[in-house]
Amino acid sequence: MAIRKPKADSGQSIVEFALCALILFMLVFAIIDFSYLFYAKLTLQNAVRQGGRYAITGQAISGKSRYLSILTTVQNFSMGMATSSNTTVCGQILGCQCGGGPGETVTVKVTYPYKFITPFIARVFTNGTYTVTVSSSFKNEQFPPSSTY
């Protein structure tokens, strides 16, 4: 004699799959979102480091000041995340918006507001954004003081 399965639990597998799939997709999207955040931080850190390495040489792109040359270098390595409004270049003695003098310590800093793309993660952060701040300090080489600005 064959045992019959009751019809009451025929949709149980679909409901269980739907619940598990929802959690799985949320987890996958969270991993993707945090991976983009990590990518943004690493990219900006590399851009700041490259800008600082350029700053210490005392060089400038022809037709630009040292400050604008350093900003251009940072922007070129930042994949569009660093702009002149969220990047600062400050010398220890001469102050901000200059490349610093010979032997001076220069700090390059970028502040980037990362906006989360996954709605349930964005709710955890204020306005759905996380501020990524990266900076690096370098000591300038001894170069002619005439090329300070």
N, C-alpha and C positions, 0 to 999 in steps of 0.2 A: 504494500500500500504506500503510495507517494504522500509525502508530507507537503502540505501547501504553505506557502509563505503568506502571512497576512498582508493585505494591501495598505494598511495604515502607515507603514514605514517605507513605502516605495520612493518617496522624494527625499529621504533622509540623507543620502549620499550627496545630492545636489546642494542641499543646504549646508552641509559640512564643508564641501568644496568651496562654496561661496564665502563662508566665514574665513576659512584658511587662506583663500586666494586674496581676500581683502587685506589681511595682515601681511601676507607675503609681498603684495604690491606696495604697501606702505613702507615696508622695510627696504625694498629695492629702490624706491624713489628717494628715501632718506639717504641711502648710501650714495646715490648719484649726486644729490644736492650737496652733501658734505664733501664729496670728491671734488666738485666744482669749487667749493670754498677753499679746500686745500690747494687746488691748482692756482687759484687767484693769489693766495698768500705766497706760494713758491715763485710764481711769475713775478710778483712785485718785489720780492726779496732779491731775485736775480737782477731785476732792473735797477734797484737801488745800489746793489753791489757794483754793477757795471758803470753806473753813473759816478759812483765814488772813485772807482779805479781810473776813470777818465779825468776826474777832478784833480787828483793828486799830481798829474803830469804837468799842469800849468798850461796846457794847450787850449786852443779855441778853434772852432770851425770858422773858416774864413767868412768874414762879413757878419759874424755874431760875437757877442761878448762871451766871456767864460761862463757866466751864469746861464745864459741862453743855450750855450753849447752843452752844459751839463744837463739842463732840462731836456734838451733834444735827445741826448743819449739815453736818459731814463725813459722817455716816452717811446723811443724806438725799441727798447727791450721789454716794454710792459704790455704788449699786445692790446693797446688801446685803453688800458685801465688807468694809467697815470696821465694827468693833464697838468697844465700850469696852475690850475686852481687847487689841486690837491697834493702838489709836490712843493716841498721847501728845501732850499739849499742854504745852509747857514754856516758862516765861519765863526770860530771861537772869539776872534778879536774884532774883525771887521763887520760882524753881524750878518743878518739874512740878506738874501738876494744878491749874493756875490759868491765868487768861487774861492774866496779866502786867499791870503797871502802866502808867501813861501814859508814853509815850516808850520803853518797854521793848521789846526784841526778843523776839518769840515764835516758837517753832518748832513746827510741826504735823507729825507723822510717823505714817505707817501702815506696818505690816509685815504682808504678806499671803502665806500659803503657797499658791502656785498648784499644784494637782495636775493633772498631765498625764493626758489621757484615752486617749491612744494608747499601748498597752503597750510597743512597741519604742522609743519615745522616752523613756518613763518610766524604762526601765532605765538610761539614760545618766545620770540625775540621782539623787542620794541620796534614797532613799525615794520616788522618783517625783515629787518636788516641787521647785519652784524658788521661793525666797523673793523676793518683789517688795517692795522697800523704797522708799518715796517720802517726801520731806519738803520743806518749804518754810519759809523764815523771813521774817518781816515785822516792821516797826517800828510799834508802836502809835502812834495819833494821841494828841494831848493831850486827855484826857477827865478828868472829875472822879475823883479817886482813890477815892471811896467805892464805885465800881462795879467795883473790881479783881477781886473774887472773885465 
